């Protein structure tokens, strides 16, 4: 499966929210990236979550103002499976299945 970027809902250096689309089946996915700078060791904590979304959910997110997007993201299908990758500062990265959207801390 190859995912292509369809829309950028938030494009900050340490917080990014993208809508991706599968080039084969057109399924849309929500992708969230967050990062916290580690000023001492340079081992920045990072988090990624990817989850499929419906066209209706995509439309709702596209209309949300930037300041409330974290709440809107968490409200989308909290029991739907999502793929997460967590790399906390000073720890080994882990990739695992979860439910809903996680919006990690970010600078």
VEXBADO-849783 format. One line per 3 residues: number of its first residue (from 1); for each residue x, y negated, z of N, C-alpha, C, O, CB. Coordinates in Angstrom, 1 decimal, padded with zeros to 4 digits. Glycine has a CB too. Layout:
# VEXBADO-849783
NUM> X,Y,Z,X,Y,Z,X,Y,Z,X,Y,Z,X,Y,Z | ... $
END
This chain:
# VEXBADO-849783
1> 000.8,001.2,000.0,000.0,000.0,000.0,000.9,-001.2,000.0,001.9,-001.3,000.8,-001.0,000.0,001.2 | 000.6,-002.2,-000.9,001.3,-003.4,-000.9,000.3,-004.6,-000.6,-000.7,-004.7,-001.2,002.0,-003.7,-002.3 | 000.7,-005.4,000.4,-000.1,-006.5,000.8,000.5,-007.8,000.2,001.7,-008.1,000.3,-000.2,-006.6,002.3 $
4> -000.4,-008.7,-000.3,000.0,-010.0,-000.8,-000.7,-011.1,000.0,-001.8,-010.9,000.4,-000.3,-010.1,-002.4 | 000.0,-012.2,000.1,-000.6,-013.3,000.9,-001.7,-013.9,000.1,-001.6,-014.2,-001.1,000.5,-014.4,001.2 | -002.9,-014.1,000.8,-004.0,-014.7,000.2,-004.3,-016.1,000.7,-004.7,-017.0,000.0,-005.3,-013.8,000.4 $
7> -004.0,-016.3,002.0,-004.2,-017.6,002.6,-003.4,-017.8,003.9,-003.1,-016.8,004.6,-005.7,-017.9,003.0 | -002.9,-019.0,004.2,-002.2,-019.3,005.4,-003.2,-020.2,006.2,-003.5,-021.3,005.9,-000.9,-020.1,005.2 | -003.6,-019.6,007.4,-004.5,-020.4,008.2,-003.7,-021.2,009.2,-004.2,-022.3,009.6,-005.4,-019.4,009.0 $
10> -002.6,-020.7,009.7,-001.6,-021.5,010.5,-000.2,-021.2,010.0,000.1,-020.1,009.8,-001.8,-021.1,012.1 | 000.5,-022.3,009.9,001.9,-022.1,009.3,002.9,-023.0,010.2,003.3,-024.0,009.7,002.0,-022.5,007.8 | 003.1,-022.5,011.4,004.1,-023.2,012.2,005.3,-022.2,012.3,005.2,-021.1,012.0,003.5,-023.5,013.7 $
13> 006.4,-022.8,012.8,007.7,-022.0,012.8,007.6,-020.8,013.8,008.3,-019.8,013.6,008.8,-022.8,013.1 | 006.8,-020.9,014.9,006.7,-019.9,015.9,005.3,-019.3,016.0,005.0,-018.5,017.0,007.2,-020.4,017.2 | 004.4,-019.7,015.2,003.0,-019.2,015.2,002.5,-019.2,013.7,002.3,-020.3,013.1,002.1,-020.0,016.1 $
16> 002.2,-018.0,013.2,001.7,-018.0,011.8,000.5,-017.0,011.8,000.5,-015.9,012.4,002.9,-017.4,010.9 | -000.5,-017.5,011.1,-001.7,-016.7,010.9,-002.0,-016.6,009.4,-002.2,-017.6,008.7,-003.0,-017.3,011.6 | -001.9,-015.4,008.8,-002.1,-015.2,007.4,-003.2,-014.2,007.1,-003.6,-013.4,007.9,-000.8,-014.6,006.8 $
19> -003.9,-014.4,005.9,-004.8,-013.4,005.4,-004.0,-012.8,004.3,-003.6,-013.4,003.3,-006.2,-014.1,004.9 | -003.9,-011.4,004.4,-003.2,-010.7,003.3,-004.3,-009.8,002.6,-005.3,-009.5,003.2,-002.1,-009.8,003.9 | -004.0,-009.5,001.4,-004.9,-008.6,000.6,-004.2,-007.5,000.0,-003.1,-007.6,-000.5,-005.7,-009.5,-000.5 $
22> -004.8,-006.3,000.0,-004.1,-005.1,-000.6,-004.2,-005.3,-002.1,-005.3,-005.5,-002.6,-004.8,-003.8,-000.1 | -003.1,-005.1,-002.8,-003.1,-005.3,-004.2,-003.8,-004.1,-005.0,-004.1,-004.2,-006.2,-001.7,-005.4,-004.7 | -004.1,-003.0,-004.3,-004.7,-001.9,-004.9,-006.2,-001.8,-004.7,-007.0,-001.5,-005.6,-004.1,-000.6,-004.4 $
25> -006.7,-002.1,-003.4,-008.1,-002.0,-003.1,-008.8,-003.3,-002.7,-010.0,-003.3,-002.5,-008.3,-001.0,-002.0 | -008.1,-004.4,-002.6,-008.6,-005.7,-002.3,-009.0,-005.9,-000.8,-009.6,-006.9,-000.5,-009.8,-006.0,-003.1 | -008.8,-004.9,000.0,-009.1,-005.0,001.5,-008.2,-006.2,002.0,-007.1,-006.3,001.7,-008.7,-003.7,002.3 $
28> -008.9,-007.0,002.9,-008.2,-008.1,003.5,-007.7,-007.8,004.9,-008.4,-007.0,005.6,-009.1,-009.3,003.5 | -006.6,-008.3,005.3,-006.0,-008.1,006.6,-005.6,-009.4,007.2,-005.2,-010.4,006.5,-004.8,-007.2,006.5 | -005.8,-009.5,008.5,-005.3,-010.6,009.3,-004.0,-010.3,009.8,-003.8,-009.2,010.4,-006.3,-011.0,010.4 $
31> -003.0,-011.2,009.7,-001.7,-011.0,010.2,-001.3,-012.2,011.1,-001.3,-013.3,010.7,-000.6,-010.8,009.1 | -000.9,-011.9,012.4,-000.5,-012.9,013.3,000.9,-012.7,013.7,001.3,-011.5,014.1,-001.5,-012.9,014.5 | 001.7,-013.7,013.7,003.1,-013.7,014.2,003.3,-014.7,015.2,002.9,-015.9,015.0,004.1,-013.8,013.0 $
34> 003.9,-014.4,016.3,004.3,-015.4,017.4,005.7,-015.1,017.8,006.2,-014.0,017.7,003.3,-015.3,018.6 | 006.3,-016.2,018.3,007.7,-016.1,018.7,008.0,-017.1,019.8,007.5,-018.2,019.8,008.7,-016.4,017.5 | 008.8,-016.7,020.8,009.2,-017.5,021.9,010.8,-017.6,021.8,011.4,-016.6,021.8,008.7,-017.0,023.3 $
37> 011.3,-018.8,021.8,012.8,-019.0,021.6,013.5,-018.6,023.0,013.1,-019.1,024.0,013.1,-020.4,021.2 | 014.5,-017.8,022.9,015.3,-017.5,024.0,016.6,-018.4,023.9,017.5,-018.0,023.1,015.7,-015.9,024.0 | 016.6,-019.5,024.6,017.6,-020.5,024.5,019.0,-020.0,025.1,020.0,-020.5,024.7,017.2,-021.8,025.1 $
40> 018.9,-019.0,025.9,020.2,-018.5,026.6,020.9,-017.5,025.8,022.1,-017.6,025.5,019.8,-018.0,028.0 | 020.2,-016.4,025.4,020.8,-015.3,024.7,020.6,-015.2,023.2,021.3,-014.5,022.5,020.3,-014.0,025.4 | 019.6,-015.9,022.7,019.3,-015.9,021.3,018.4,-014.7,020.9,018.3,-014.5,019.7,020.5,-015.9,020.5 $
43> 017.9,-014.0,021.8,017.1,-012.8,021.6,015.6,-013.2,021.7,014.9,-012.9,022.7,017.4,-011.6,022.6 | 015.1,-013.9,020.6,013.8,-014.4,020.6,012.7,-013.3,020.7,012.7,-012.4,020.0,013.5,-015.3,019.4 | 011.8,-013.5,021.7,010.7,-012.6,021.8,009.7,-012.8,020.6,009.3,-013.9,020.3,009.9,-012.8,023.1 $
46> 009.3,-011.7,020.0,008.4,-011.8,018.8,007.3,-010.8,018.9,007.4,-009.7,019.5,009.2,-011.6,017.5 | 006.2,-011.1,018.3,005.0,-010.3,018.3,004.3,-010.4,016.9,004.2,-011.5,016.4,004.0,-010.6,019.4 | 003.9,-009.2,016.4,003.1,-009.2,015.2,001.9,-008.3,015.4,001.9,-007.3,016.1,004.0,-008.6,014.0 $
49> 000.7,-008.8,014.9,-000.5,-007.9,014.8,-001.1,-008.0,013.5,-001.2,-009.1,012.9,-001.5,-008.4,015.9 | -001.5,-006.8,012.9,-002.2,-006.8,011.6,-003.4,-006.0,011.8,-003.4,-004.9,012.4,-001.2,-006.1,010.5 | -004.6,-006.5,011.3,-005.8,-005.8,011.4,-006.7,-006.1,010.2,-006.7,-007.2,009.7,-006.6,-006.3,012.7 $
52> -007.4,-005.1,009.7,-008.3,-005.4,008.5,-009.5,-006.3,009.0,-009.9,-006.2,010.1,-008.9,-004.0,008.0 | -009.9,-007.2,008.1,-011.0,-008.1,008.3,-012.0,-008.0,007.2,-011.7,-007.7,006.0,-010.5,-009.5,008.6 | -013.3,-008.4,007.5,-014.3,-008.5,006.5,-014.3,-009.8,005.8,-013.6,-010.7,006.3,-015.7,-008.2,007.1 $
55> -015.0,-010.0,004.7,-015.1,-011.3,004.0,-015.7,-012.3,004.9,-015.3,-013.5,004.9,-015.8,-011.1,002.7 | -016.7,-011.9,005.7,-017.4,-012.8,006.6,-016.5,-013.3,007.7,-016.5,-014.5,008.0,-018.6,-012.1,007.2 | -015.6,-012.4,008.2,-014.7,-012.8,009.3,-013.6,-013.7,008.7,-013.2,-014.7,009.3,-014.0,-011.6,009.9 $
58> -013.2,-013.4,007.4,-012.2,-014.3,006.7,-012.8,-015.7,006.6,-012.1,-016.7,006.9,-011.9,-013.7,005.4 | -014.1,-015.8,006.2,-014.7,-017.1,006.0,-014.9,-017.9,007.3,-014.6,-019.1,007.3,-016.1,-016.9,005.4 | -015.2,-017.2,008.4,-015.3,-017.8,009.7,-013.9,-018.4,010.1,-013.9,-019.5,010.6,-015.8,-016.8,010.8 $
61> -012.9,-017.6,010.0,-011.6,-018.1,010.4,-011.1,-019.3,009.5,-010.5,-020.2,010.1,-010.5,-016.9,010.2 | -011.4,-019.2,008.3,-011.0,-020.3,007.4,-011.6,-021.7,007.8,-011.0,-022.7,007.4,-011.3,-020.0,005.9 | -012.7,-021.6,008.5,-013.4,-022.9,008.9,-013.1,-023.3,010.3,-013.6,-024.4,010.7,-014.9,-022.7,008.7 $
64> -012.2,-022.6,011.0,-011.9,-022.9,012.4,-010.8,-023.9,012.5,-009.8,-023.8,011.7,-011.5,-021.7,013.2 | -010.9,-024.9,013.3,-009.8,-025.9,013.5,-008.7,-025.3,014.2,-008.8,-024.3,015.0,-010.4,-027.1,014.4 | -007.5,-025.8,014.0,-006.2,-025.3,014.5,-006.2,-025.1,016.0,-005.6,-024.1,016.5,-005.1,-026.1,014.1 $
67> -006.8,-026.0,016.7,-006.7,-026.0,018.2,-007.5,-024.9,018.8,-007.2,-024.5,019.9,-007.1,-027.3,018.8 | -008.5,-024.3,018.1,-009.3,-023.3,018.6,-009.1,-021.9,017.9,-009.9,-021.0,018.2,-010.8,-023.7,018.5 | -008.1,-021.8,017.1,-008.0,-020.6,016.3,-007.6,-019.4,017.2,-008.0,-018.3,016.9,-006.9,-020.8,015.2 $
70> -006.8,-019.6,018.2,-006.4,-018.5,019.1,-007.7,-017.8,019.7,-007.8,-016.6,019.7,-005.5,-018.9,020.2 | -008.6,-018.6,020.2,-009.9,-018.0,020.7,-010.7,-017.3,019.6,-011.2,-016.2,019.9,-010.7,-019.1,021.3 | -010.8,-017.9,018.4,-011.5,-017.3,017.3,-010.8,-016.0,016.9,-011.6,-015.0,016.6,-011.5,-018.3,016.1 $
73> -009.5,-015.9,016.9,-008.8,-014.7,016.5,-009.1,-013.6,017.5,-009.4,-012.4,017.1,-007.3,-014.9,016.5 | -009.1,-013.9,018.8,-009.3,-012.9,019.9,-010.8,-012.4,019.8,-011.1,-011.2,020.2,-009.0,-013.4,021.2 | -011.7,-013.2,019.3,-013.1,-012.8,019.3,-013.5,-011.9,018.1,-014.5,-011.2,018.1,-014.0,-014.0,019.2 $
76> -012.6,-011.7,017.1,-012.9,-010.9,016.0,-012.7,-009.4,016.4,-011.6,-009.0,016.7,-011.9,-011.2,014.8 | -013.8,-008.6,016.3,-013.7,-007.2,016.4,-012.8,-006.7,017.5,-011.8,-006.0,017.1,-013.4,-006.6,015.1 | -013.0,-007.0,018.7,-012.1,-006.6,019.8,-011.9,-005.1,019.9,-010.9,-004.6,020.6,-012.5,-007.1,021.1 $
79> -012.8,-004.3,019.3,-012.6,-002.8,019.4,-012.0,-002.2,018.1,-011.8,-001.0,018.1,-013.9,-002.1,019.8 | -011.8,-003.0,017.1,-011.3,-002.5,015.8,-009.8,-002.2,016.0,-009.1,-003.0,016.7,-011.5,-003.5,014.7 | -009.3,-001.2,015.4,-007.9,-000.8,015.4,-007.0,-001.8,014.8,-007.4,-002.4,013.7,-007.7,000.6,014.8 $
82> -005.9,-002.1,015.4,-004.9,-003.0,014.8,-003.5,-002.4,015.0,-003.3,-001.6,015.9,-005.0,-004.4,015.5 | -002.6,-002.8,014.2,-001.2,-002.3,014.3,-000.4,-003.5,014.9,-000.5,-004.6,014.4,-000.6,-001.9,012.9 | 000.3,-003.1,016.0,001.1,-004.2,016.7,002.6,-003.8,016.7,003.0,-002.6,016.8,000.6,-004.4,018.1 $
85> 003.4,-004.8,016.6,004.8,-004.7,016.8,005.2,-005.7,017.9,005.1,-006.9,017.6,005.7,-004.8,015.5 | 005.8,-005.3,019.0,006.2,-006.1,020.0,007.7,-006.0,020.2,008.3,-004.9,020.3,005.5,-005.8,021.4 | 008.4,-007.1,020.3,009.8,-007.2,020.5,010.1,-008.3,021.6,010.5,-009.4,021.3,010.6,-007.5,019.2 $
88> 009.8,-007.9,022.9,010.0,-008.9,023.9,011.5,-009.2,024.1,012.4,-008.3,023.7,009.5,-008.3,025.3 | 011.8,-010.3,024.6,013.2,-010.7,024.8,013.9,-009.7,025.7,013.4,-009.3,026.7,013.3,-012.1,025.5 | 015.1,-009.2,025.2,015.9,-008.3,026.0,015.4,-006.8,026.0,015.9,-006.0,026.8,015.9,-008.7,027.4 $
91> 014.4,-006.5,025.2,013.8,-005.2,025.2,013.9,-004.5,023.8,014.1,-005.2,022.8,012.3,-005.2,025.7 | 013.7,-003.3,023.7,013.6,-002.5,022.5,012.3,-002.8,021.8,011.3,-002.7,022.5,013.9,-001.0,022.7 | 012.3,-003.1,020.5,011.0,-003.3,019.8,010.1,-002.0,019.8,010.7,-000.9,019.8,011.2,-003.7,018.3 $
94> 008.8,-002.2,019.9,007.9,-001.1,019.8,006.8,-001.4,018.8,006.3,-002.5,018.7,007.3,-000.8,021.2 | 006.4,-000.3,018.1,005.3,-000.5,017.1,004.2,000.6,017.6,004.6,001.7,017.8,005.7,-000.2,015.6 | 003.0,000.1,017.7,001.9,001.0,018.2,000.6,000.5,017.7,000.4,-000.6,017.3,002.0,001.0,019.7 $
97> -000.4,001.5,017.8,-001.8,001.1,017.5,-002.4,000.5,018.7,-002.2,000.9,019.9,-002.6,002.4,017.1 | -003.3,-000.5,018.5,-004.0,-001.2,019.6,-005.4,-001.5,019.1,-005.8,-001.0,018.0,-003.2,-002.5,020.0 | -006.1,-002.3,019.8,-007.5,-002.7,019.4,-007.5,-004.2,019.5,-007.0,-004.8,020.4,-008.6,-002.1,020.3 $
100> -008.2,-004.8,018.5,-008.4,-006.3,018.5,-007.1,-007.0,018.1,-006.1,-006.4,017.7,-008.8,-006.7,019.8 | -007.2,-008.3,018.3,-006.0,-009.2,017.9,-005.3,-009.6,019.2,-006.0,-010.1,020.1,-006.6,-010.4,017.1 | -004.0,-009.6,019.2,-003.2,-010.1,020.3,-002.5,-011.4,019.7,-001.9,-011.3,018.7,-002.1,-009.0,020.8 $
103> -002.7,-012.4,020.5,-002.0,-013.7,020.2,-001.0,-013.9,021.3,-001.3,-014.3,022.4,-003.0,-014.9,020.1 | 000.3,-013.5,020.9,001.3,-013.6,021.9,001.7,-015.1,022.2,001.3,-016.0,021.6,002.5,-012.9,021.5 | 002.5,-015.2,023.3,003.0,-016.6,023.6,003.9,-017.1,022.5,004.5,-016.3,021.8,003.8,-016.6,024.9 $
106> 003.9,-018.4,022.3,004.7,-019.0,021.2,005.1,-020.4,021.6,004.4,-021.1,022.4,003.9,-019.0,019.9 | 006.2,-020.8,021.0,006.7,-022.2,021.3,005.9,-023.1,020.3,006.2,-024.3,020.3,008.2,-022.3,021.0 $
END
